[in-house]
Amino acid sequence: MKLFPCALLCAAFLFFAGQTFAQNPDDAEGCKDSPLISRFPGGTIHSCENKEFDQADFLIGHDKDGNEINKHLEGEYHYWDMGTRDGVSDLQVFRNFQTAIKNAGFTIDYTQSPQLIVAHKGNTWVQIDSRGTFYYQTIVTVQDMKQEVTADASSLSSEIEKSGHVAVYGINFDTGKAAILPDSEKVLAQIVLLLQQSPDLKLRIEGHTDNQGTAVANQLLSEKRAQAVVAWLGSHGIAASRLAAKGLGQTAPIADNTTEEGRAKNRRVELVKIN
C-alpha cells in the first residue's frame, strides 16, 4: 500500500518522534499508522481508507454571516478513525496534536478547540477531528489526477451513433494555448482510426473551456484548439472535406464550474456528427 512520498516523510518526520507504537492487535485489518502522523499513544485504529485519488473539504473558517468556509482538496487521500485509550479527554488529544503539528513545521490554518485542527505544509493538508474517546484523521496530498482511461475508436463510434456526439478527454494542450501536447497522440490516433473505419463519417471538432478567464479569451482559445485538432487529423491522412472546427468557449458547460472536478469535465473536445 502506497503512503506518501519519501521526500515528504523525511522532511516532516513523525509527530511523536522518539516514541514507538506497536500495532494494536485490535486494529482494523489492513490498517497501519500514517508515516506522517503516529497515532495517539495507546490508541486503536477502528477503520481506515487509502485512495490514490479522492476529494475532501476541510473547514478553514466562517464568513461574516457564520457560514462555513471550506477548502476543497483533491489528491492522494488517507483517512483513519482512531480510538484513544481510556481516560483521555478531547482537549488532551487536541492540545497534543496542535503542538506536534506546529513542531513539525506545519501552518495551522484553522482550529476549533477542543475538536478541530486543520493545517498544511506544502501541498499536504491534515485535519484532526477530536471527539475525546476517538478522533478522525484525514490527510490529503494535493495533486492532479492521472488520466488512465482514454476513449477507443469503438466506444467513440458507439456514442456518436447513439447521440450524434461524444466528449473526448485526453487531448491536452499547453495552458492557455492551442499547442497539442505529445501525450494526446494516443487519443487522437483513435479518432483517426474511427474516421478510417467509417469512411462516410464527417465530424465537427468542437472546443470547450471552463469559465476561468474572460469569455472572449475562452472563445478564441476554444476555436484555436478545435482548429489545432483538425490540423492534426489532416496531417495524419484525414481529408479536410470530412472535418470542421468550431469553438464554443465556456458557453456549453456539462458540469459545475465552481469545483475543479467540474471545470476539468468542461475542458474538453467534442466530436459532433455532420449530416
C-alpha atoms as a printed R data frame, in Angstrom:
    type eleno elety resid chain resno       x      y       z
1   ATOM     1    CA   MET     A     1   0.000  0.000   0.000
2   ATOM     2    CA   LYS     A     2   1.431  3.352  -1.091
3   ATOM     3    CA   LEU     A     3   1.609  6.051   1.597
4   ATOM     4    CA   PHE     A     4   3.228  9.410   0.884
5   ATOM     5    CA   PRO     A     5   6.446 10.233  -0.955
6   ATOM     6    CA   CYS     A     6   9.718  9.533   0.843
7   ATOM     7    CA   ALA     A     7  10.819 13.145   0.465
8   ATOM     8    CA   LEU     A     8   7.781 14.271   2.412
9   ATOM     9    CA   LEU     A     9   8.278 11.664   5.109
10  ATOM    10    CA   CYS     A    10  11.931 12.552   5.549
11  ATOM    11    CA   ALA     A    11  11.151 16.250   5.726
12  ATOM    12    CA   ALA     A    12   8.222 16.038   8.104
13  ATOM    13    CA   PHE     A    13   9.292 13.223  10.498
14  ATOM    14    CA   LEU     A    14   6.887 11.521  12.911
15  ATOM    15    CA   PHE     A    15   4.931 13.914  15.069
16  ATOM    16    CA   PHE     A    16   5.596 11.788  18.141
17  ATOM    17    CA   ALA     A    17   9.297 11.405  17.394
18  ATOM    18    CA   GLY     A    18  11.283  9.202  19.728
19  ATOM    19    CA   GLN     A    19   8.305  7.072  20.732
20  ATOM    20    CA   THR     A    20   7.492  3.689  19.245
21  ATOM    21    CA   PHE     A    21   3.942  2.422  18.932
22  ATOM    22    CA   ALA     A    22   3.398 -1.272  18.269
23  ATOM    23    CA   GLN     A    23   0.435 -2.110  16.111
24  ATOM    24    CA   ASN     A    24  -2.530 -2.847  18.339
25  ATOM    25    CA   PRO     A    25  -3.885 -6.383  17.802
26  ATOM    26    CA   ASP     A    26  -7.344 -4.816  17.854
27  ATOM    27    CA   ASP     A    27  -6.558 -2.579  14.869
28  ATOM    28    CA   ALA     A    28  -8.860 -2.988  11.885
29  ATOM    29    CA   GLU     A    29  -7.493 -5.466   9.349
30  ATOM    30    CA   GLY     A    30  -5.141 -3.933   6.820
31  ATOM    31    CA   CYS     A    31  -4.849 -0.602   8.664
32  ATOM    32    CA   LYS     A    32  -1.499  0.881   9.605
33  ATOM    33    CA   ASP     A    33  -0.293  4.141  11.111
34  ATOM    34    CA   SER     A    34   0.407  7.023   8.781
35  ATOM    35    CA   PRO     A    35   4.146  7.597   8.318
36  ATOM    36    CA   LEU     A    36   3.376 11.303   8.705
37  ATOM    37    CA   ILE     A    37   1.387 11.272  11.975
38  ATOM    38    CA   SER     A    38   1.620  8.487  14.527
39  ATOM    39    CA   ARG     A    39  -1.466  7.524  16.480
40  ATOM    40    CA   PHE     A    40  -2.194  8.978  19.899
41  ATOM    41    CA   PRO     A    41  -0.362  6.650  22.347
42  ATOM    42    CA   GLY     A    42  -2.439  3.641  23.372
43  ATOM    43    CA   GLY     A    43  -4.921  4.139  20.549
44  ATOM    44    CA   THR     A    44  -6.641  1.678  18.234
45  ATOM    45    CA   ILE     A    45  -7.415  2.010  14.534
46  ATOM    46    CA   HIS     A    46 -11.128  1.370  14.079
47  ATOM    47    CA   SER     A    47 -11.092  1.808  10.288
48  ATOM    48    CA   CYS     A    48  -9.057  3.394   7.515
49  ATOM    49    CA   GLU     A    49  -9.224  4.401   3.844
50  ATOM    50    CA   ASN     A    50  -6.295  4.867   1.475
51  ATOM    51    CA   LYS     A    51  -7.005  6.070  -2.046
52  ATOM    52    CA   GLU     A    52  -4.721  7.090  -4.888
53  ATOM    53    CA   PHE     A    53  -7.039  9.977  -5.710
54  ATOM    54    CA   ASP     A    54 -10.111 11.359  -3.931
55  ATOM    55    CA   GLN     A    55 -11.517 14.597  -2.552
56  ATOM    56    CA   ALA     A    56 -12.222 16.176   0.831
57  ATOM    57    CA   ASP     A    57 -13.455 19.506   2.173
58  ATOM    58    CA   PHE     A    58 -11.531 20.966   5.122
59  ATOM    59    CA   LEU     A    59 -13.128 23.691   7.251
60  ATOM    60    CA   ILE     A    60 -10.895 26.791   7.301
61  ATOM    61    CA   GLY     A    61 -13.198 29.440   8.768
62  ATOM    62    CA   HIS     A    62 -16.563 31.195   8.683
63  ATOM    63    CA   ASP     A    63 -17.817 34.212   6.780
64  ATOM    64    CA   LYS     A    64 -19.422 37.273   8.373
65  ATOM    65    CA   ASP     A    65 -22.801 35.519   8.390
66  ATOM    66    CA   GLY     A    66 -21.446 32.485  10.183
67  ATOM    67    CA   ASN     A    67 -21.443 30.215   7.145
68  ATOM    68    CA   GLU     A    68 -18.662 27.687   6.885
69  ATOM    69    CA   ILE     A    69 -15.763 28.313   4.517
70  ATOM    70    CA   ASN     A    70 -14.349 25.033   3.252
71  ATOM    71    CA   LYS     A    71 -11.224 24.352   1.246
72  ATOM    72    CA   HIS     A    72 -11.859 21.725  -1.413
73  ATOM    73    CA   LEU     A    73  -8.891 19.397  -1.877
74  ATOM    74    CA   GLU     A    74  -8.214 16.642  -4.397
75  ATOM    75    CA   GLY     A    75  -5.294 14.256  -4.490
76  ATOM    76    CA   GLU     A    76  -3.818 11.291  -2.632
77  ATOM    77    CA   TYR     A    77  -6.246 10.613   0.204
78  ATOM    78    CA   HIS     A    78  -5.842  8.883   3.574
79  ATOM    79    CA   TYR     A    79  -8.319  8.611   6.440
80  ATOM    80    CA   TRP     A    80  -8.291  6.973   9.863
81  ATOM    81    CA   ASP     A    81 -10.933  6.516  12.575
82  ATOM    82    CA   MET     A    82  -8.779  6.201  15.698
83  ATOM    83    CA   GLY     A    83  -9.861  5.232  19.210
84  ATOM    84    CA   THR     A    84  -7.987  6.691  22.183
85  ATOM    85    CA   ARG     A    85  -7.046  4.976  25.436
86  ATOM    86    CA   ASP     A    86  -9.325  5.132  28.465
87  ATOM    87    CA   GLY     A    87  -9.339  8.390  30.396
88  ATOM    88    CA   VAL     A    88  -8.238 10.666  27.539
89  ATOM    89    CA   SER     A    89 -10.203 13.889  27.013
90  ATOM    90    CA   ASP     A    90 -10.903 15.611  23.722
91  ATOM    91    CA   LEU     A    91  -8.887 18.619  24.952
92  ATOM    92    CA   GLN     A    92  -5.907 16.377  25.705
93  ATOM    93    CA   VAL     A    93  -5.968 14.953  22.203
94  ATOM    94    CA   PHE     A    94  -6.486 18.397  20.675
95  ATOM    95    CA   ARG     A    95  -3.569 20.038  22.531
96  ATOM    96    CA   ASN     A    96  -1.188 17.153  21.817
97  ATOM    97    CA   PHE     A    97  -1.810 17.225  18.102
98  ATOM    98    CA   GLN     A    98  -1.823 21.028  17.955
99  ATOM    99    CA   THR     A    99   1.656 21.195  19.496
100 ATOM   100    CA   ALA     A   100   3.020 18.275  17.478
101 ATOM   101    CA   ILE     A   101   1.763 19.721  14.196
102 ATOM   102    CA   LYS     A   102   3.332 23.102  14.949
103 ATOM   103    CA   ASN     A   103   6.643 21.489  15.891
104 ATOM   104    CA   ALA     A   104   6.668 19.599  12.600
105 ATOM   105    CA   GLY     A   105   6.643 22.892  10.687
106 ATOM   106    CA   PHE     A   106   3.037 22.840   9.535
107 ATOM   107    CA   THR     A   107   0.999 26.020   9.245
108 ATOM   108    CA   ILE     A   108  -2.196 25.796  11.284
109 ATOM   109    CA   ASP     A   109  -4.979 27.209   9.128
110 ATOM   110    CA   TYR     A   110  -7.907 26.757  11.486
111 ATOM   111    CA   THR     A   111  -8.700 25.464  14.966
112 ATOM   112    CA   GLN     A   112 -11.952 24.946  16.807
113 ATOM   113    CA   SER     A   113 -10.913 23.935  20.326
114 ATOM   114    CA   PRO     A   114 -11.161 21.297  21.593
115 ATOM   115    CA   GLN     A   115 -12.289 19.492  18.462
116 ATOM   116    CA   LEU     A   116 -10.869 20.537  15.102
117 ATOM   117    CA   ILE     A   117  -7.388 21.264  13.719
118 ATOM   118    CA   VAL     A   118  -6.667 21.972  10.044
119 ATOM   119    CA   ALA     A   119  -3.078 22.533   8.927
120 ATOM   120    CA   HIS     A   120  -0.888 22.271   5.859
121 ATOM   121    CA   LYS     A   121   2.747 22.025   4.848
122 ATOM   122    CA   GLY     A   122   3.413 22.493   1.157
123 ATOM   123    CA   ASN     A   123   0.699 20.622  -0.701
124 ATOM   124    CA   THR     A   124  -0.085 18.241   2.187
125 ATOM   125    CA   TRP     A   125  -3.135 19.022   4.326
126 ATOM   126    CA   VAL     A   126  -4.006 17.469   7.691
127 ATOM   127    CA   GLN     A   127  -7.282 17.507   9.582
128 ATOM   128    CA   ILE     A   128  -7.731 16.175  13.127
129 ATOM   129    CA   ASP     A   129 -11.323 15.958  14.363
130 ATOM   130    CA   SER     A   130 -11.185 15.036  18.063
131 ATOM   131    CA   ARG     A   131 -14.141 13.510  19.919
132 ATOM   132    CA   GLY     A   132 -12.395 12.503  23.161
133 ATOM   133    CA   THR     A   133 -12.775  8.727  23.030
134 ATOM   134    CA   PHE     A   134 -11.934  8.736  19.350
135 ATOM   135    CA   TYR     A   135 -10.753 11.076  16.594
136 ATOM   136    CA   TYR     A   136 -10.808 11.245  12.805
137 ATOM   137    CA   GLN     A   137  -7.533 11.890  10.997
138 ATOM   138    CA   THR     A   138  -7.587 12.905   7.328
139 ATOM   139    CA   ILE     A   139  -4.573 13.663   5.153
140 ATOM   140    CA   VAL     A   140  -4.732 14.867   1.547
141 ATOM   141    CA   THR     A   141  -1.665 15.478  -0.592
142 ATOM   142    CA   VAL     A   142  -2.940 17.766  -3.326
143 ATOM   143    CA   GLN     A   143  -2.108 16.625  -6.855
144 ATOM   144    CA   ASP     A   144  -3.713 16.299 -10.266
145 ATOM   145    CA   MET     A   145  -5.409 13.063 -11.173
146 ATOM   146    CA   LYS     A   146  -3.510 10.853 -13.599
147 ATOM   147    CA   GLN     A   147  -5.720 10.249 -16.609
148 ATOM   148    CA   GLU     A   148  -5.666  6.487 -17.167
149 ATOM   149    CA   VAL     A   149  -8.792  5.873 -19.228
150 ATOM   150    CA   THR     A   150  -8.948  7.065 -22.813
151 ATOM   151    CA   ALA     A   151 -11.565  6.539 -25.467
152 ATOM   152    CA   ASP     A   152 -11.028  3.992 -28.226
153 ATOM   153    CA   ALA     A   153 -12.430  4.070 -31.751
154 ATOM   154    CA   SER     A   154 -15.151  1.540 -30.943
155 ATOM   155    CA   SER     A   155 -16.554  3.439 -27.956
156 ATOM   156    CA   LEU     A   156 -16.390  6.734 -29.841
157 ATOM   157    CA   SER     A   157 -18.308  5.211 -32.736
158 ATOM   158    CA   SER     A   158 -20.968  3.716 -30.460
159 ATOM   159    CA   GLU     A   159 -21.625  7.019 -28.694
160 ATOM   160    CA   ILE     A   160 -21.762  9.005 -31.942
161 ATOM   161    CA   GLU     A   161 -24.241  6.517 -33.413
162 ATOM   162    CA   LYS     A   162 -26.352  6.756 -30.271
163 ATOM   163    CA   SER     A   163 -26.366 10.503 -29.621
164 ATOM   164    CA   GLY     A   164 -24.632 12.155 -32.561
165 ATOM   165    CA   HIS     A   165 -21.767 13.482 -30.463
166 ATOM   166    CA   VAL     A   166 -19.212 12.406 -27.871
167 ATOM   167    CA   ALA     A   167 -16.970 14.249 -25.383
168 ATOM   168    CA   VAL     A   168 -13.327 13.286 -25.643
169 ATOM   169    CA   TYR     A   169 -10.822 13.645 -22.805
170 ATOM   170    CA   GLY     A   170  -7.086 13.135 -23.025
171 ATOM   171    CA   ILE     A   171  -6.427 15.699 -25.748
172 ATOM   172    CA   ASN     A   172  -4.197 18.027 -23.780
173 ATOM   173    CA   PHE     A   173  -2.870 21.471 -24.589
174 ATOM   174    CA   ASP     A   174  -0.316 23.880 -23.167
175 ATOM   175    CA   THR     A   175  -2.012 26.014 -20.511
176 ATOM   176    CA   GLY     A   176  -3.783 28.916 -22.195
177 ATOM   177    CA   LYS     A   177  -2.517 27.865 -25.617
178 ATOM   178    CA   ALA     A   178  -3.580 25.730 -28.565
179 ATOM   179    CA   ALA     A   179  -0.386 23.664 -28.845
180 ATOM   180    CA   ILE     A   180  -1.300 19.969 -28.567
181 ATOM   181    CA   LEU     A   181   0.866 18.078 -26.064
182 ATOM   182    CA   PRO     A   182   2.562 14.807 -27.114
183 ATOM   183    CA   ASP     A   183   0.612 12.722 -24.569
184 ATOM   184    CA   SER     A   184  -2.532 13.415 -26.627
185 ATOM   185    CA   GLU     A   185  -1.458 11.328 -29.602
186 ATOM   186    CA   LYS     A   186  -2.948  8.019 -28.415
187 ATOM   187    CA   VAL     A   187  -6.401  9.592 -28.196
188 ATOM   188    CA   LEU     A   188  -6.021 11.446 -31.479
189 ATOM   189    CA   ALA     A   189  -4.917  8.223 -33.171
190 ATOM   190    CA   GLN     A   190  -8.203  6.630 -32.086
191 ATOM   191    CA   ILE     A   191 -10.111  9.450 -33.795
192 ATOM   192    CA   VAL     A   192  -8.126  8.801 -36.948
193 ATOM   193    CA   LEU     A   193  -8.985  5.096 -36.682
194 ATOM   194    CA   LEU     A   194 -12.662  5.970 -36.142
195 ATOM   195    CA   LEU     A   195 -12.702  8.017 -39.351
196 ATOM   196    CA   GLN     A   196 -10.784  5.352 -41.294
197 ATOM   197    CA   GLN     A   197 -13.262  2.677 -40.210
198 ATOM   198    CA   SER     A   198 -16.257  4.874 -41.104
199 ATOM   199    CA   PRO     A   199 -15.327  6.458 -44.469
200 ATOM   200    CA   ASP     A   200 -18.675  8.262 -44.819
201 ATOM   201    CA   LEU     A   201 -18.464  9.881 -41.374
202 ATOM   202    CA   LYS     A   202 -17.897 13.636 -41.201
203 ATOM   203    CA   LEU     A   203 -17.128 15.353 -37.910
204 ATOM   204    CA   ARG     A   204 -17.221 18.821 -36.452
205 ATOM   205    CA   ILE     A   205 -14.493 19.196 -33.848
206 ATOM   206    CA   GLU     A   206 -15.755 21.420 -31.045
207 ATOM   207    CA   GLY     A   207 -13.547 23.045 -28.434
208 ATOM   208    CA   HIS     A   208 -14.880 23.771 -24.943
209 ATOM   209    CA   THR     A   209 -13.352 25.525 -21.932
210 ATOM   210    CA   ASP     A   210 -14.210 26.120 -18.288
211 ATOM   211    CA   ASN     A   211 -15.155 29.607 -17.075
212 ATOM   212    CA   GLN     A   212 -11.716 30.651 -15.828
213 ATOM   213    CA   GLY     A   213 -10.605 33.843 -17.575
214 ATOM   214    CA   THR     A   214 -12.738 36.051 -19.795
215 ATOM   215    CA   ALA     A   215 -15.480 34.768 -22.069
216 ATOM   216    CA   VAL     A   216 -13.840 36.434 -25.086
217 ATOM   217    CA   ALA     A   217 -10.453 34.827 -24.412
218 ATOM   218    CA   ASN     A   218 -12.034 31.423 -23.812
219 ATOM   219    CA   GLN     A   219 -14.000 31.645 -27.047
220 ATOM   220    CA   LEU     A   220 -10.868 32.421 -29.046
221 ATOM   221    CA   LEU     A   221  -8.873 29.708 -27.262
222 ATOM   222    CA   SER     A   222 -11.521 27.066 -27.901
223 ATOM   223    CA   GLU     A   223 -11.617 27.953 -31.608
224 ATOM   224    CA   LYS     A   224  -7.834 27.696 -31.939
225 ATOM   225    CA   ARG     A   225  -7.782 24.365 -30.114
226 ATOM   226    CA   ALA     A   226 -10.523 22.918 -32.320
227 ATOM   227    CA   GLN     A   227  -8.581 24.091 -35.385
228 ATOM   228    CA   ALA     A   228  -5.396 22.514 -33.986
229 ATOM   229    CA   VAL     A   229  -7.141 19.143 -33.676
230 ATOM   230    CA   VAL     A   230  -8.474 19.410 -37.242
231 ATOM   231    CA   ALA     A   231  -4.970 20.249 -38.472
232 ATOM   232    CA   TRP     A   232  -3.503 17.245 -36.606
233 ATOM   233    CA   LEU     A   233  -6.091 14.888 -38.088
234 ATOM   234    CA   GLY     A   234  -5.473 16.350 -41.551
235 ATOM   235    CA   SER     A   235  -1.753 15.777 -41.197
236 ATOM   236    CA   HIS     A   236  -2.493 12.119 -40.422
237 ATOM   237    CA   GLY     A   237  -4.440 11.347 -43.564
238 ATOM   238    CA   ILE     A   238  -7.973 12.601 -42.908
239 ATOM   239    CA   ALA     A   239  -9.415 14.666 -45.780
240 ATOM   240    CA   ALA     A   240 -10.218 18.273 -44.921
241 ATOM   241    CA   SER     A   241 -13.662 17.857 -46.526
242 ATOM   242    CA   ARG     A   242 -14.630 15.481 -43.673
243 ATOM   243    CA   LEU     A   243 -13.757 17.894 -40.890
244 ATOM   244    CA   ALA     A   244 -14.915 21.229 -39.497
245 ATOM   245    CA   ALA     A   245 -13.818 23.192 -36.438
246 ATOM   246    CA   LYS     A   246 -15.883 25.240 -34.013
247 ATOM   247    CA   GLY     A   247 -15.118 26.866 -30.682
248 ATOM   248    CA   LEU     A   248 -17.817 27.259 -28.056
249 ATOM   249    CA   GLY     A   249 -15.679 28.622 -25.245
250 ATOM   250    CA   GLN     A   250 -17.427 28.474 -21.878
251 ATOM   251    CA   THR     A   251 -20.966 28.605 -23.294
252 ATOM   252    CA   ALA     A   252 -21.838 24.883 -23.029
253 ATOM   253    CA   PRO     A   253 -20.705 23.503 -19.646
254 ATOM   254    CA   ILE     A   254 -21.655 19.950 -18.727
255 ATOM   255    CA   ALA     A   255 -20.569 20.197 -15.068
256 ATOM   256    CA   ASP     A   256 -20.320 22.664 -12.187
257 ATOM   257    CA   ASN     A   257 -17.655 25.298 -12.864
258 ATOM   258    CA   THR     A   258 -17.348 26.095  -9.138
259 ATOM   259    CA   THR     A   259 -15.356 22.887  -8.496
260 ATOM   260    CA   GLU     A   260 -12.075 21.730 -10.016
261 ATOM   261    CA   GLU     A   261 -13.651 18.396 -10.897
262 ATOM   262    CA   GLY     A   262 -16.434 20.176 -12.769
263 ATOM   263    CA   ARG     A   263 -14.047 22.522 -14.567
264 ATOM   264    CA   ALA     A   264 -11.961 19.535 -15.675
265 ATOM   265    CA   LYS     A   265 -15.052 17.976 -17.261
266 ATOM   266    CA   ASN     A   266 -15.905 21.219 -19.015
267 ATOM   267    CA   ARG     A   267 -12.432 21.459 -20.588
268 ATOM   268    CA   ARG     A   268 -12.994 19.049 -23.430
269 ATOM   269    CA   VAL     A   269 -13.085 18.342 -27.136
270 ATOM   270    CA   GLU     A   270 -16.336 17.062 -28.592
271 ATOM   271    CA   LEU     A   271 -16.843 15.159 -31.828
272 ATOM   272    CA   VAL     A   272 -20.158 16.006 -33.467
273 ATOM   273    CA   LYS     A   273 -21.517 14.085 -36.456
274 ATOM   274    CA   ILE     A   274 -22.190 16.248 -39.510
275 ATOM   275    CA   ASN     A   275 -25.106 15.035 -41.627
